[in-house]
Amino acid sequence: MDLVPALEEPLNQPLKSVLGPATAKVMAEHLGLHSVGDLLHHYPRRYEERGQLTHLADLPMDEHVTVVAMVADARLHTFASSKAPRGKGQRLEVTITDGSGRIQLVFFGNGVHKPHKELLPGTRAMFAGKVSVFNRRLQLAHPAYELLHGDDPAESVESWAGALIPLYPATAKLESWKIGKAVQTVLPSAQEALDPLPPTLRDGRGLLPLPEALLKIHRPHTKADIAAARDRLKWDEAFVLQVALARRRHADAQLPAVSRKPSPDGLLTAFDDRLPFTLTDGQQKVSKEIFDDLATEHPMHRLLQGEVGSGKTMVALRAMLAVVDAGGQAAMLAPTEVLAQQHHRSITEMMGELAEGGMLGGADHATKVVLLTGSMGTAARRQAMLDLVTGDAGIVIGTHALIEDKVQFHDLGLVVVDEQHRFGVEQRDALRGKGKQPPHLLVMTATPIPRTVAMTVFGDLETSVLDQLPAGRSPIATHVVPAADKPHFLARAWERVREEVGNGHQAYVVCPRIGDEEDDPKKAKKSAEDEAEKRPPLAVLDVADHLAKGPLSGLRVEVLHGRMHPDDKDAVMRRFAAGDTDVLVATTVIEVGVNVPNATAMVIMDADRFGVSQLHQLRGRVGRGSAPGLCLLVTEMPEASAARQRLTAVASTLDGFELSRIDLEQRREGDVLGQAQSGARSSLRVLAVIEDEEIIAEAREEATGLVARDPELTDLPGLRTALDALLDEEREQYLEKG
């Protein structure tokens, strides 16, 4: 990207050269603001109205007022106080008058020192605060004030009163009004801001020019100013982001790839003939989108979204078989060994003799399906790698171990990534580099993502959605169990688990913690002192012990968690899948992909400690067979709490897309994008992913058109500068999230 030289852009000026090193250091360390442009884009969170100037004689009660008056009298009182250091507290009482009346101001504690020095009798100032009554007299407690200097204070009265005072996201080290003063210092530079929006787009939508929008968001005269400024700045955020994503899609589309078309009577046909059921309409539609992409000579970049159990693996497997048919190899990356082993098992079972290529009893079109994980024995590992490099293995399923330098492919044609958010960008790119040409990419996620978030977080991928559950899947009933208000509900929950086991089924109990973390005294101390968490979250080891000795005694109870040796984990899962265990007490290690159709009940302990989408994912582990599923969300949170409302929302709907909207509205998108951005500060300041759906969709359309016409953005230096800033802020990772 040939960008405008930094010196031509006044907004690139470092803050330390404008505000002085001390303030600049706090801004950089605590707010991540380094340049004049960063500060201009640090928008007010809300605005306080000072209220109109009021005569002291007609002050209204309980309202914010602003008065101009003279200090008549100021007295400092000392009184006994158990809260103050050395047992003495201080109170400053200041009487002010404006000729029409008098009122008392009060300042307490540490707040007395500055006004005691400044509010001397005879001083004129503006005071703003809320009117209250104390001892039958009107007073203003801890008002904000600004001293008026000079003979004609009218001008400064005018600029101060009646204004909308911006309140900035601040820190303990830097109060909002100090940030406001710093903004005032750099605001003239806004005139030089290069506009990232093409003039036709701006004029066509009646948006303010950027300098005017920056001025109005920081120094609005009216609420209409704020609205107009926000409308304009939302467009900037949506458009710059969508242009970045559109350029990435455009660059990907220029890459060469091998077109992979399945042969008419090959492996895919043989596989389809074996299936004991017909594909759902959704699976057929999505498969067609994928096969169309695979047939092109540019790499596919597709996100496959589907509820737990909607048949994503089946769709992915058919895509892999199509590539093998066309002479290529396919790799599936799973986030954990347990899941890789499970995919390997279920895929070889689904394929039967078609997965026995080169073996006695293998079918004519068969290929080899190999597993490659970090904990495999040396001999098995060496054989798997040999099968990959010779091309004997058409399909490989593995964990990050697939990405190591030593692993070589004969002809890698397709990469399927399961549960995208668990894979880093470098890993994906390393795998991509293993093909003779870039392989096609299919990303699968069971976390339903609202359309706008998909456009923002995965905006460089085309999206396919599987929203139908295959026939034979049972509904899941979900209930909240308020353990603190109604302890007998919890007792009943364990009875329900016993009943399910009595009927020949199995159950999961999920806990937020493993329970052997206490060796770290710092961690243990912290959780005990954490006031929000009155007690540490329930732990697998403790709960399993309690259940085996108490409510579930006599049942076969086992534990599963992430710190177990991979072989032990696999053994536990095998026993559970084979029906040799009745109840599995586990952490969220079971959240992704464990498939045991006979498991019908799940009890989630301290359910309020999990996010909405995580609860939805967990719940999807039951009801996978023909018997209905039951999910019980146990919590001690009170009924009115936000956590309880979240659980009630999960209990009330099985629609993952609806839940992901609720989740977003509750958490705000900073968190969602924050996760997607590997923890980088969210680039969205005024754009709200859910509310501004329309702007994002329109911005995507405009961006796609612009990049198709002018991929280098030759005539738009302002847009190139804005992109540079966006990509600079550790955003590469975020944009490569696909």
Salt bridges, closest charged atoms under 4 A:
ASP2 OD2 - ARG720 NH2 3.60
GLU29 OE2 - LYS25 NZ 3.32
GLU48 OE1 - ARG46 NH1 3.38
GLU49 OE2 - LYS223 NZ 2.99
ASP73 OD2 - ARG75 NE 3.04
GLU93 OE1 - HIS77 NE2 3.22
GLU93 OE2 - ARG91 NE 2.91
ASP98 OD2 - HIS55 ND1 3.79
GLU118 OE1 - LYS114 NZ 3.60
GLU175 OE1 - LYS178 NZ 3.18
ASP195 OD2 - ARG202 NH1 2.76
ASP195 OD1 - ARG232 NH2 2.69
ASP203 OD1 - ARG202 NE 3.83
GLU212 OE2 - LYS216 NZ 2.96
ASP225 OD1 - LYS216 NZ 3.86
ASP236 OD1 - ARG232 NH2 2.65
ASP252 OD2 - HIS301 NE2 3.61
ASP252 OD1 - ARG432 NH2 3.94
ASP272 OD2 - ARG318 NH2 2.83
GLU289 OE2 - LYS285 NZ 3.96
GLU289 OE1 - ARG302 NH1 3.67
ASP292 OD2 - LYS288 NZ 2.78
ASP293 OD2 - ARG302 NE 2.72
GLU307 OE1 - HIS616 NE2 2.69
GLU353 OE1 - ARG274 NH1 2.89
ASP387 OD2 - LYS368 NZ 3.19
GLU404 OE1 - ARG381 NH2 2.87
GLU404 OE1 - LYS406 NZ 3.94
ASP411 OD1 - ARG260 NH2 3.01
ASP418 OD2 - HIS343 NE2 2.76
GLU419 OE1 - HIS421 ND1 3.53
ASP429 OD1 - ARG428 NE 3.83
ASP429 OD1 - ARG432 NH1 3.81
ASP460 OD2 - ARG248 NE 2.82
ASP485 OD2 - ARG644 NH1 3.48
GLU495 OE1 - ARG492 NH1 3.26
GLU499 OE2 - ARG492 NH1 3.01
GLU499 OE1 - ARG496 NH1 3.06
GLU500 OE2 - ARG496 NH2 3.31
ASP516 OD1 - ARG563 NH1 2.32
GLU517 OE1 - ARG513 NH1 3.52
GLU518 OE2 - ARG513 NH1 3.07
GLU529 OE2 - LYS525 NZ 3.39
GLU533 OE1 - ARG609 NH1 3.15
ASP545 OD2 - LYS549 NZ 3.10
GLU558 OE2 - ARG575 NE 2.65
ASP567 OD2 - HIS565 ND1 3.92
ASP570 OD1 - ARG345 NH1 3.86
ASP570 OD2 - ARG574 NE 3.18
ASP582 OD1 - ARG556 NH2 2.91
GLU591 OE1 - ARG422 NH2 3.32
ASP606 OD1 - ARG535 NH2 2.67
ASP608 OD1 - ARG609 NE 3.86
GLU636 OE1 - ARG535 NE 3.47
ASP663 OD1 - ARG667 NE 3.06
GLU669 OE2 - ARG668 NH2 3.33
GLU691 OE2 - ARG668 NH1 3.43
ASP692 OD1 - LYS234 NZ 3.08
GLU693 OE2 - ARG451 NH1 3.10
GLU693 OE1 - ARG661 NH1 3.58
GLU698 OE1 - ARG205 NH1 2.46
GLU702 OE2 - ARG205 NH2 3.04
GLU712 OE1 - ARG247 NH2 3.92
GLU729 OE1 - ARG681 NH2 3.19
GLU729 OE1 - ARG731 NH2 3.75
GLU736 OE2 - ARG248 NH1 3.29
